[in-house]
Amino acid sequence: MITKIEIVEQPAFYLAGVSVRTTNQNGQSQKDIGALWSRIMKDDLLQKIKDKASDDTYCVYTDYETDHTGYYIALIGCKINSLANITEGFIGMIIPASKYQVYTLSGKFPENVHEAWQEIWASDVERKYSADFDLYGANAKSFEETGVKIYLAVK
């Protein structure tokens, strides 16, 4: 459930992580991104990222073919200090500076994220389709209580 919406100017930053190309058609992104999360957890991949700027986790949606109905890249990773020393097996990415509509979520994780995206896709928000992301706070008491904010690049 979305409990708060605000507009922020976000400076550019760097991420390192692992990615998949997917689409929201026929529930494919849930399968692909779910498999990516499983791989990250099973192999403890986020702990292997060098030069982390924080322990928060990001799931970025970028390189949109068209809009939320076409193909795009999903990258799960962590904010890093620079792209100079990317850990082998990971990709680095610059998230461009942009104006974002930020959604603060409440409710049980991860269902709340899926529900919020359904609401966003049904809305008439003027999106840039540059780089959107979910930000998962590192200090959750439990998996189900993970704090989540969705950053939607807007015009």
C-alpha positions in Angstrom: 0.0 0.0 0.0 1.3 3.5 -0.9 1.3 5.7 2.2 3.1 8.8 1.0 4.0 10.4 -2.4 6.5 13.2 -2.8 8.6 14.7 -5.6 12.4 14.9 -5.2 15.4 15.9 -7.3 17.8 12.9 -7.1 21.5 13.4 -8.0 23.2 10.8 -10.2 24.7 7.8 -8.5 26.4 4.5 -9.3 25.2 0.9 -8.8 26.8 -2.5 -9.2 24.7 -5.7 -9.4 23.3 -8.4 -11.5 20.7 -8.0 -14.2 18.1 -9.6 -16.4 16.2 -8.4 -19.5 12.5 -8.9 -19.0 9.0 -7.7 -19.8 5.9 -7.3 -17.7 3.9 -9.2 -20.3 2.2 -12.4 -19.1 3.8 -12.1 -15.6 7.3 -12.7 -17.1 9.0 -10.0 -15.0 7.8 -11.6 -11.8 9.4 -14.9 -12.8 12.6 -13.3 -14.1 13.1 -10.9 -11.3 12.1 -13.5 -8.7 14.8 -15.9 -10.2 17.3 -13.0 -9.9 16.5 -12.4 -6.3 16.8 -16.2 -5.6 20.2 -16.2 -7.2 21.3 -13.2 -5.2 20.1 -14.7 -1.9 21.4 -18.2 -2.6 24.9 -17.0 -3.6 25.0 -14.1 -1.1 26.0 -11.9 -4.1 25.4 -8.5 -2.6 28.0 -9.1 0.1 30.6 -9.6 -2.7 30.1 -6.1 -4.2 33.3 -4.0 -3.6 33.3 -0.3 -2.7 29.7 -0.1 -1.4 28.4 3.3 -0.5 25.6 1.7 1.6 24.0 -1.6 2.5 20.6 -0.7 1.1 19.5 -2.8 -1.9 18.2 -1.3 -5.2 16.2 -2.9 -7.9 16.5 -0.6 -11.0 14.4 -0.7 -14.1 16.1 0.9 -17.1 16.8 0.7 -20.8 13.1 0.6 -21.6 12.3 -0.6 -25.1 9.1 1.4 -25.1 7.2 1.9 -21.8 6.2 -0.4 -19.0 4.7 -2.9 -21.5 7.9 -3.5 -23.4 11.2 -5.1 -22.6 13.6 -3.5 -20.1 16.6 -4.3 -17.9 16.1 -5.0 -14.2 19.3 -4.7 -12.1 19.5 -5.7 -8.4 22.5 -4.4 -6.6 24.0 -1.8 -4.2 25.1 1.8 -4.5 28.8 2.1 -5.0 31.3 5.0 -4.7 32.6 4.7 -8.3 32.6 2.6 -11.4 36.4 2.2 -11.3 36.5 -1.2 -9.5 33.5 -3.3 -10.4 33.5 -6.8 -8.8 34.0 -9.5 -11.4 30.7 -11.0 -12.5 28.8 -7.8 -11.8 27.8 -4.9 -14.0 28.1 -1.2 -13.1 25.6 1.4 -14.0 25.1 5.2 -13.6 21.6 6.2 -12.5 21.1 9.7 -14.0 20.1 12.7 -12.1 16.4 13.2 -12.4 13.2 14.4 -10.9 11.4 11.4 -9.1 8.0 10.8 -7.8 8.7 8.8 -4.6 6.2 6.3 -3.2 6.7 5.2 0.4 5.1 1.8 1.0 3.5 0.1 4.0 2.2 -3.4 4.4 3.7 -6.8 4.1 6.8 -7.1 1.9 7.1 -8.2 -1.0 3.4 -8.1 -1.8 3.3 -4.4 -1.1 5.8 -3.7 -3.9 3.8 -5.7 -6.5 0.5 -3.9 -5.5 2.2 -0.5 -5.7 3.5 -1.2 -9.2 0.1 -2.3 -10.3 -1.3 1.0 -9.0 1.5 3.0 -10.8 1.0 1.2 -14.1 -2.7 2.0 -14.0 -2.0 5.7 -13.2 -1.6 8.6 -15.6 1.8 9.7 -14.2 4.0 11.3 -16.9 7.0 9.0 -16.8 10.4 9.5 -18.4 11.2 5.8 -18.7 14.9 6.5 -18.0 15.6 4.7 -14.7 13.1 3.8 -12.0 14.0 1.9 -8.9 12.9 0.3 -5.7 15.0 1.1 -2.6 15.0 -1.5 0.1 16.2 -0.3 3.5 19.0 -2.4 5.0 17.8 -2.2 8.6 14.6 -4.3 8.5 13.5 -6.2 11.6 12.4 -9.0 9.4 11.9 -9.9 5.7 8.2 -9.0 5.8 9.0 -5.6 7.4 11.5 -4.4 4.8 11.1 -0.7 4.3 10.5 0.2 0.6 10.4 3.3 -1.5 9.7 3.3 -5.2 11.4 6.1 -7.2 9.6 6.8 -10.5 11.5 9.1 -13.0 9.0 11.8 -14.0 8.9 14.6 -16.6 
